[in-house]
Amino acid sequence: MPATEVLDQLAALLNGERRVTLLCGSGCQGAHDQLMALAARLKAPIVHALKGKEHIEWDNPYNLA
């Protein structure tokens, strides 16, 4: 778990931007539900890194081919 200060910085960045795209790699393994919730909250499309496509469903509503 990142330090609270790091999470606060990330939240400030995400809240301050108009548009965000999520680039998901192998680090998202086991976090599919959380990632879908984040994408929904941010209304953010998801792009897969080569090692991320096995962890995120291709037919999710935020997927960019």
Number of C-alpha atoms within 10 A of each C-alpha: 5 7 7 9 9 11 12 12 11 12 11 11 11 13 12 10 9 8 11 16 14 16 12 19 17 15 10 17 15 11 12 13 10 11 17 20 12 13 19 13 9 17 15 17 18 22 18 19 12 10 13 17 16 14 17 23 13 14 9 11 13 18 16 12 8
